[in-house]
Amino acid sequence: RPFIVSAKGVVIQAIGTAFNVRVAEDEVEVLVTEGKVSLDTALLVLDDDEIEDTARSLVHSLEAGQRFAISLGGENATPVIEYTGENEILEKLDWRYRLDFDSTPLGEAVDQINRRSDIEMIIVDQELSELPIVATLRTYKLDHFVELLEISFGIESEEDSRGRILLKAGSGLSGEL
């Protein structure tokens, strides 16, 4: 079945893709990060909840790296389609990839990371689960977080045959938690 998102009269259909839709009071923005989406603004609803006769029916195929935005205020809903760089994409989607921990037990932090990351982390030695973590991390930079754990807490890590990151108590941790 097709995956379709409708946002204030803009219809977005996934075509084997990953995309983000941001809806503001006066704008709809679609950012494609992988694959393609088809886009139709034929249902665009303007003032007084009436379909504007002059509103253009736009059917576009957007691909990875493209951004579509349409302003909903005013008489002419003029769309903008542009290519965006990887840095701009990461900046706009930062809320999806950033995790903030403030004295969060490592077990809870790992649970949150596992929900948002393609790489699974496993705490092998359960005494590590209560270790309080204060950090801000990006889920696409887990290697930095693992390095922080190794340097700051002496935690040892290894990747298993399935690509999971195993966290183990280092020799310096016994009796210190």
C-alpha positions as CSV (number, residue, x, y, z in Angstrom):
1,R,0.0,0.0,0.0
2,P,1.2,3.5,-0.7
3,F,2.2,5.7,2.3
4,I,0.5,9.1,1.8
5,V,0.7,12.2,4.0
6,S,-1.7,15.0,3.6
7,A,-0.8,18.4,5.2
8,K,-3.0,21.4,4.7
9,G,-3.9,20.4,1.1
10,V,-0.5,19.2,0.1
11,V,-0.4,15.5,-0.6
12,I,2.9,13.6,-0.4
13,Q,3.2,10.0,-1.4
14,A,6.3,7.9,-0.6
15,I,7.9,6.0,-3.4
16,G,10.5,3.9,-1.4
17,T,11.8,6.8,0.6
18,A,12.5,8.7,3.7
19,F,11.2,12.2,4.0
20,N,10.2,14.9,6.5
21,V,7.1,17.1,6.4
22,R,7.0,20.3,8.4
23,V,3.7,22.1,8.7
24,A,3.6,25.7,10.0
25,E,0.6,28.0,10.1
26,D,1.5,29.6,6.8
27,E,3.8,27.0,5.1
28,V,4.3,23.4,4.3
29,E,7.8,22.1,3.7
30,V,8.8,18.6,2.4
31,L,12.4,17.5,2.6
32,V,13.4,14.2,0.9
33,T,16.4,12.5,2.5
34,E,16.2,9.1,0.6
35,G,14.5,7.9,-2.5
36,K,11.6,9.8,-4.1
37,V,8.2,11.2,-3.2
38,S,5.4,12.3,-5.5
39,L,3.7,15.6,-4.6
40,D,0.4,17.1,-5.5
41,T,-1.1,20.4,-4.5
42,A,-4.4,20.1,-6.3
43,L,-6.2,19.9,-3.0
44,L,-4.5,23.1,-1.6
45,V,-7.1,24.9,0.5
46,L,-6.8,28.6,0.7
47,D,-8.9,31.4,2.4
48,D,-12.4,30.6,3.6
49,D,-11.8,26.8,3.3
50,E,-12.5,27.0,-0.5
51,I,-10.4,25.4,-3.1
52,E,-8.9,28.3,-5.1
53,D,-9.8,27.9,-8.8
54,T,-6.5,29.4,-9.9
55,A,-4.4,27.1,-7.6
56,R,-2.0,25.1,-9.8
57,S,-2.2,21.4,-9.6
58,L,1.4,20.5,-9.2
59,V,2.5,16.9,-9.5
60,H,6.2,16.6,-8.9
61,S,8.6,13.8,-8.2
62,L,11.0,15.0,-5.6
63,E,14.2,13.1,-5.0
64,A,16.7,12.8,-2.2
65,G,18.3,16.1,-1.4
66,Q,15.3,18.2,-2.7
67,R,13.2,20.5,-0.6
68,F,9.7,21.7,-1.5
69,A,8.1,24.6,0.3
70,I,4.8,26.4,-0.4
71,S,3.6,29.5,1.4
72,L,-0.1,29.2,2.3
73,G,-0.8,32.9,3.1
74,G,-2.0,35.1,0.4
75,E,-3.6,34.7,-3.0
76,N,-0.7,33.0,-4.9
77,A,0.6,29.8,-3.3
78,T,3.9,29.8,-5.1
79,P,5.9,26.7,-4.5
80,V,9.7,26.6,-4.3
81,I,11.6,23.4,-5.2
82,E,15.4,23.5,-4.6
83,Y,18.3,21.1,-3.9
84,T,19.7,21.2,-0.4
85,G,23.1,20.1,0.9
86,E,23.7,17.4,3.4
87,N,24.5,19.9,6.2
88,E,21.2,21.8,5.6
89,I,19.3,18.5,5.8
90,L,21.0,17.5,9.0
91,E,20.3,20.9,10.5
92,K,16.6,20.8,9.6
93,L,16.3,17.3,10.9
94,D,18.5,17.7,14.0
95,W,15.6,17.1,16.3
96,R,15.3,13.6,15.0
97,Y,19.0,12.8,15.6
98,R,19.9,14.7,18.8
99,L,19.5,13.2,22.2
100,D,20.2,15.1,25.4
101,F,21.0,13.3,28.6
102,D,21.2,15.0,32.0
103,S,22.2,12.5,34.7
104,T,20.3,9.8,32.8
105,P,21.1,6.2,33.7
106,L,23.1,4.6,30.9
107,G,20.4,1.9,30.6
108,E,17.7,4.5,29.8
109,A,20.1,6.3,27.4
110,V,20.9,3.1,25.5
111,D,17.1,2.4,25.2
112,Q,16.6,5.9,23.7
113,I,19.5,5.4,21.4
114,N,18.3,2.0,20.2
115,R,14.8,3.5,19.4
116,R,16.4,6.2,17.1
117,S,19.5,4.5,15.6
118,D,20.1,1.8,13.1
119,I,22.9,0.4,15.3
120,E,21.9,-1.5,18.4
121,M,23.8,-1.0,21.7
122,I,23.7,-3.7,24.3
123,I,24.8,-3.3,27.9
124,V,26.5,-6.6,28.7
125,D,27.4,-5.9,32.4
126,Q,24.2,-4.8,34.0
127,E,26.0,-2.8,36.7
128,L,26.6,-0.2,34.0
129,S,22.9,0.4,33.6
130,E,22.7,2.8,36.5
131,L,25.8,4.9,35.5
132,P,24.6,8.5,35.2
133,I,25.2,10.1,31.8
134,V,25.4,13.8,31.0
135,A,25.8,14.2,27.2
136,T,24.3,15.5,24.0
137,L,24.8,13.2,21.1
138,R,23.8,12.7,17.5
139,T,22.5,9.2,16.7
140,Y,24.5,9.2,13.5
141,K,27.7,9.7,15.5
142,L,27.4,6.9,18.0
143,D,31.2,6.3,17.7
144,H,31.7,9.6,19.5
145,F,29.4,8.5,22.3
146,V,31.1,5.1,22.6
147,E,34.5,6.9,22.7
148,L,33.2,9.2,25.5
149,L,32.1,6.2,27.5
150,E,35.5,4.5,27.0
151,I,37.6,7.6,28.0
152,S,35.4,8.9,30.8
153,F,34.2,5.7,32.4
154,G,36.7,3.0,31.3
155,I,33.8,1.1,29.6
156,E,35.0,-1.4,27.0
157,S,33.2,-1.8,23.7
158,E,33.2,-4.2,20.9
159,E,31.2,-4.9,17.8
160,D,29.7,-8.3,17.5
161,S,29.2,-10.3,14.3
162,R,25.7,-8.7,13.9
163,G,27.0,-5.2,14.0
164,R,25.8,-4.5,17.5
165,I,27.9,-2.5,20.0
166,L,28.5,-4.4,23.2
167,L,29.2,-2.3,26.3
168,K,31.2,-4.0,29.1
169,A,32.6,-2.9,32.4
170,G,36.3,-2.2,32.1
171,S,38.8,-3.4,34.6
172,G,38.9,0.1,36.2
173,L,35.1,0.0,36.9
174,S,34.8,-2.9,39.3
175,G,33.7,-1.6,42.7
176,E,33.5,2.1,41.6
177,L,29.8,2.2,40.6
